[in-house]
Amino acid sequence: MRLTVIGTGYLGAVHAACMADIGHEVLGVDVDAEKIRALTEGRPPFFEPGLDEVLTRALDSGRLRFSTSLSEAAAFGEVHFVCVGTPQQAGSDAADLRHVDAVIDGLVPHLSSPCLIVGKSTVPVGTTPRIAARLRGLAPEGVDVEVAWNPEFLREGFAVEDTLRPDRLVAGVTSPRADGILREVYAPMLDAGIPYISTDPATAELVKVAANSFLATKISFINAMAEVCDAAGADVSTLADALGHDTRIGRRFLNAGLGFGGGCLPKDIRAFTARARELGVGEAVSFLRQVDDINLRQRLRTVAIARDLVGGAFSGHRIAVLGATFKPNSDDVRDSPALAVAAAVHREGGEVRVHDPEGIYNAHLAHPELRYEDDVLTACRGADVVLHLTEWSQYREADPVKLARVVCAPRLVDARNNLDAGLWRSAGWTVRTLGRPGPATVPAPQRGGGALGHSSARGCAAPAEGAVLSRAPK
Ligand code: UGA
């Protein structure tokens, strides 16, 4: 089939490459000429494991090309997938649909043959009929255009896998014709036994926001338990393991810590709340406000623990931050809890040094006031406290003995409950977590000239401090 994918961000670029990979002729379209050039050259404009390979394969097959022209898209496609962003509106919790509307306004007047427009962006329930009414006013005389909603459930970091082998496909359609077209698009997945749920557009739109709301609620639930665990001297990780054995609950998305961020969960629960209020059922989802509050509180709690560890104020202290992205295996820093903590510490006068394996470029754009380092050792050199804020596997593999030698004081806040606290403690570190009270400090092993020789923050004279200070901020 001839498909267009309009909007080539995290969702659209992956969808375009994967649709070509399963045999369709695909035209990816974006207003960003730089992004289109990169994709045409086989360079994904963001970090996503496995995307390079699929993109290269699709381009080499000749079935995938990119353009900035919506009129070219109109002439090319039988099915047009709308994959543009629906961010939070400035000054409101509601979703901003201006990019979706712009695609409809730019595409529909150029259509000349029957086609199906399929929304994949996350939208407030009721968007499909609104778009259908809009396009009726724009479609050229005699051109049969229909609209359907087919929400996307891919996770960043697993986007290719989730697109090629999704848990389920959901189609919100208003005619058997639209349903037939979507079944044809996804035929290889249907043949592989992936569940296909055909429903009305309102249900399809709601499935997406309900799924993200449920996931956010699960995370905030376990983070609420973490606060109780801290007060009661219990261990939230063991609690989560024990809960997770109940298959009705499940262990996934029960990792307590710094909480959720990114371009989806936070704005989706807010937009859902706003839409429910418009529908007169705000009370029904009012718990999502608490989900949001619990989540944001984790950031404050992390800052408070770190502040406490350096003696009550950040001023005059160096703080190493491990992780800037909202989760590992992504370079996305949108509403990143890690960066929010780093920025808060900086605002309070801390000398912040941030490391991230993939997110430094984006983090620097969002927070140029912070200082970024290319390697973990440099970021930690001379630090009075190390904050582990995004659970990249390389941090788990880091050697706490080696790190203890370069810091000013071996103090760690593991805000993702992902490091081996026992290992770090036995290397002399004071380890604090969210929800896992442990021994505050374990006597350090004897080391000649090691980090414990510099246990006082202000008295610290870390050997390579000069080198750190002489590095120009990137
Ligand atoms: C989320 C959903 O998981 C996808 O199904 C959905 O398609 C996507 O939003 C979207 O709406 O497009 P994503 O934003 O990539 O995907 O990230 P998640 O893997 O859901 O993680 C979200 C946040 O929750 C991250 O900051 C992560 O660190 C945090 N998290 C996750 C926890 O704090 N604890 C957990 O147990 C799991």
Residues whose N, C-alpha, C, O or C-beta is under 5 A from the ligand:
A	BS01	UGA	E152 F153 L154 R155 E156 I219 F253 L254 N255 G259 F260 G261 G262 C264 L265 F326 K327
